Each structure stands twice: as C-alpha cells, then as structure tokens.
Amino acid sequence: MARAVAVVATWPLAIHPRSLLGATSGPGDPYLNLWILGWGMQAILSNPASIFNGAVFNANIFYPAAGTLAYSDHLLLQSQ
C-alpha cells in the first residue's frame, strides 16, 4: 500500500526518474546544496559555539561579506 501511495505522490518521477531529476542545464542546485551541507558540518564541528553566536552564517562564499549563508537555505539541521 505504501509503495502505491509513493508512486501516486511522485507520479511523473515514477516512470521517468533519470530525466526528471537534477538540473536541466548546468550543475544547478545539487552542487550548491552539497556545499551548504559541507559548510554547515565543517563550521559546527570545528566550532560548536558558532551556532549560538551566529558565526556559522559567515560562510566563505561571498567573502568578505558577513552572514552570507543566510542568502540561501542554511540546511543546518540536515548537515548534522
């Protein structure tokens, strides 16, 4: 029953999974999301207090700007 519900909920993906996943042109969001997950894991493991003082949001993507992780989804819960 659960498989039938999953197929219905993701119907176009169930019949053409390779053609409907990922970016249609260029690397797209998968690389951005991997970088965000990696940054969150690195920042929290190297300095756990960065969550409490906000330093975790000072990502190196648009250096020297501050708080650049807040420009996109931070995915901090998923990176742990």
C-alpha positions in Angstrom: 0.0 0.0 0.0 2.8 2.4 0.9 4.5 1.9 -2.4 1.3 2.6 -4.3 0.9 5.9 -2.4 4.6 6.8 -3.1 4.1 6.1 -6.9 0.9 8.2 -7.0 2.5 11.1 -5.0 5.6 11.2 -7.3 3.9 10.1 -10.5 6.0 11.6 -13.2 9.1 10.6 -11.4 8.0 7.0 -11.1 8.0 6.5 -14.9 11.0 8.7 -15.9 13.3 9.1 -12.8 16.5 9.9 -14.6 15.1 12.5 -16.9 13.2 14.4 -14.2 15.9 14.6 -11.5 18.7 17.2 -11.3 19.2 20.4 -13.1 18.1 20.8 -16.7 21.0 22.9 -17.7 24.4 23.3 -15.9 25.3 21.9 -12.5 22.4 23.7 -10.7 21.3 23.2 -7.1 22.8 19.8 -6.3 26.3 21.4 -6.1 25.0 24.3 -4.1 23.2 22.1 -1.6 26.3 19.9 -1.2 28.4 22.9 -0.5 25.9 24.2 2.0 25.8 20.8 3.8 29.5 20.7 3.9 29.9 24.2 5.2 27.4 23.6 8.0 29.1 20.4 9.0 32.6 21.9 8.9 31.5 25.1 10.8 29.7 23.3 13.6 32.2 20.5 14.1 35.2 22.9 14.2 33.4 25.5 16.4 30.2 24.3 18.1 29.7 27.8 19.7 29.2 29.2 16.2 25.6 28.2 16.3 25.0 30.4 19.3 26.9 33.5 18.3 25.8 33.4 14.6 29.3 32.8 13.2 28.0 29.8 11.4 26.3 32.1 8.9 29.6 33.8 7.9 30.3 31.4 5.1 33.2 31.8 2.7 31.0 32.0 -0.5 30.9 35.8 -0.9 34.0 36.8 1.2 34.4 39.4 2.9 30.6 39.9 3.2 29.2 38.7 6.6 26.2 36.4 7.1 26.2 35.0 3.5 24.9 31.6 4.4 21.6 33.4 5.1 21.3 34.3 1.4 20.1 30.7 0.8 18.7 27.8 2.7 21.1 27.1 5.5 20.3 23.3 6.0 22.0 23.4 9.4 19.8 20.6 10.8 20.3 18.4 7.8 24.1 18.8 7.9 24.4 17.2 11.4 
